[in-house]
Amino acid sequence: MLLFERARSEDRRMLEALLWENGMEYADPIEAFMLARQGDDIVGCCRIEDYPYVAMVRPLVVAKAFRRKGVGQLLLEQILPTGKPIVIVARGESAKFYSAFGFSFTSWQVIPVHQTNECTSCPDRAECHPQPMIHRR
Ligand SMILES: CC(C)(COP(=O)(O)OP(=O)(O)OC[C@H]1O[C@@H](n2cnc3c(N)ncnc32)[C@H](O)[C@@H]1OP(=O)(O)O)[C@@H](O)C(=O)NCCC(=O)NCCS
């Protein structure tokens, strides 16, 4: 059975491992992460960065063995705030997931500048095909 709850300090090692396996970095504070747990395992995680006019998903990761079972969608439903647009820079390969959730393609201008800068200088950009997307809730 899946359980969704905020991360605690003792989750840090397993959370970091899940993020690193997917080429993503851990960011404090740990309580900002919503986890999907199955038994003792963390099978997914999601964090939101809150800005005055938008909220940004950064990151959302589901463990490979648990994909296409609805975990990513459930994690977003647990954590997304209402009342402001939600933005994401999707890796090209995950754009279909965000489209299925109701996001649409948008311009880089609505993306917080630190994320745009990170993508601009990323050596994996050509392979990643980053796509700015937005969901107006
Ligand atoms: C993107 C990601 C979070 C999706 O999580 P998930 O739990 O597999 O997604 P869900 O099962 O909730 O998918 C919901 C719907 O999205 C769509 N979808 C999800 N993954 C898809 C894929 N690889 N290709 C096409 N459509 C996809 C489908 O419509 C799916 O519904 P269906 O399975 O009934 O057809 C997961 O693939 C992942 O962690 N990828 C690596 C990290 C990453 O790229 N994160 C996104 C940061 S930009």
The ligand as a Tripos MOL2 file, in Angstrom:
@<TRIPOS>MOLECULE
LIG
   48    50     1     0     0
SMALL
NO_CHARGES

@<TRIPOS>ATOM
      1 C1          8.0260   11.5530  -15.0320 C.3       1 LIG1
      2 C2          7.7330   10.5830  -13.8860 C.3       1 LIG1
      3 C3          7.7870   11.3290  -12.5540 C.3       1 LIG1
      4 C4          6.3180    9.9980  -14.0920 C.3       1 LIG1
      5 O1          5.9610    9.2230  -12.9340 O.3       1 LIG1
      6 P1          4.9840    7.9510  -13.0520 P.3       1 LIG1
      7 O2          4.6300    7.5240  -11.6840 O.co2     1 LIG1
      8 O3          5.6060    6.9130  -13.9320 O.co2     1 LIG1
      9 O4          3.7320    8.5670  -13.8230 O.3       1 LIG1
     10 P2          2.2030    8.0950  -13.7100 P.3       1 LIG1
     11 O5          2.1490    6.6090  -13.6140 O.co2     1 LIG1
     12 O6          1.5220    8.8670  -12.6230 O.co2     1 LIG1
     13 O7          1.6610    8.5560  -15.1470 O.3       1 LIG1
     14 C5          0.4030    9.1980  -15.3290 C.3       1 LIG1
     15 C6          0.1730    9.3520  -16.8170 C.3       1 LIG1
     16 O8          1.2020   10.1600  -17.4020 O.3       1 LIG1
     17 C7          1.5410    9.6700  -18.7170 C.3       1 LIG1
     18 N1          2.9330    9.1630  -18.7200 N.ar      1 LIG1
     19 C8          3.7240    8.9230  -17.6430 C.ar      1 LIG1
     20 N2          4.9490    8.5100  -18.0420 N.ar      1 LIG1
     21 C9          4.9120    8.4850  -19.3940 C.ar      1 LIG1
     22 C10         5.8730    8.1390  -20.3900 C.ar      1 LIG1
     23 N3          7.1230    7.7340  -20.0690 N.pl3     1 LIG1
     24 N4          5.5290    8.2290  -21.6980 N.ar      1 LIG1
     25 C11         4.2780    8.6200  -22.0480 C.ar      1 LIG1
     26 N5          3.3130    8.9810  -21.1390 N.ar      1 LIG1
     27 C12         3.6420    8.8990  -19.8400 C.ar      1 LIG1
     28 C13         0.5520    8.5400  -19.0080 C.3       1 LIG1
     29 O9         -0.5880    9.1170  -19.6130 O.3       1 LIG1
     30 C14         0.2310    8.0500  -17.6110 C.3       1 LIG1
     31 O10        -1.0000    7.3770  -17.5140 O.3       1 LIG1
     32 P3         -1.1000    5.8130  -17.9890 P.3       1 LIG1
     33 O11         0.0790    5.0890  -17.3750 O.co2     1 LIG1
     34 O12        -2.4410    5.3760  -17.4480 O.co2     1 LIG1
     35 O13        -1.0320    5.8260  -19.4870 O.co2     1 LIG1
     36 C15         8.7360    9.3830  -13.8820 C.3       1 LIG1
     37 O14         8.7840    8.8300  -15.1760 O.3       1 LIG1
     38 C16        10.1420    9.7720  -13.4700 C.2       1 LIG1
     39 O15        10.4620    9.8130  -12.2810 O.2       1 LIG1
     40 N6         11.0370   10.0310  -14.4600 N.am      1 LIG1
     41 C17        12.4480   10.3450  -14.1820 C.3       1 LIG1
     42 C18        12.6140   11.6730  -13.5000 C.3       1 LIG1
     43 C19        11.9610   12.8050  -14.2680 C.2       1 LIG1
     44 O16        12.1630   12.9420  -15.4630 O.2       1 LIG1
     45 N7         11.1710   13.5870  -13.5250 N.am      1 LIG1
     46 C20        10.5050   14.7170  -14.0660 C.3       1 LIG1
     47 C21        11.3460   15.9430  -13.8270 C.3       1 LIG1
     48 S1         11.2210   17.0270  -15.1520 S.3       1 LIG1
@<TRIPOS>BOND
     1     1     2 1
     2     2     3 1
     3     2     4 1
     4     2    36 1
     5     4     5 1
     6     5     6 1
     7     6     7 2
     8     6     8 1
     9     6     9 1
    10     9    10 1
    11    10    11 2
    12    10    12 1
    13    10    13 1
    14    13    14 1
    15    14    15 1
    16    15    16 1
    17    15    30 1
    18    16    17 1
    19    17    18 1
    20    17    28 1
    21    18    19 ar
    22    18    27 ar
    23    19    20 ar
    24    20    21 ar
    25    21    22 ar
    26    21    27 ar
    27    22    23 1
    28    22    24 ar
    29    24    25 ar
    30    25    26 ar
    31    26    27 ar
    32    28    29 1
    33    28    30 1
    34    30    31 1
    35    31    32 1
    36    32    33 2
    37    32    34 1
    38    32    35 1
    39    36    37 1
    40    36    38 1
    41    38    39 2
    42    38    40 1
    43    40    41 1
    44    41    42 1
    45    42    43 1
    46    43    44 2
    47    43    45 1
    48    45    46 1
    49    46    47 1
    50    47    48 1
@<TRIPOS>SUBSTRUCTURE
     1 LIG1         1 GROUP 0 **** ****
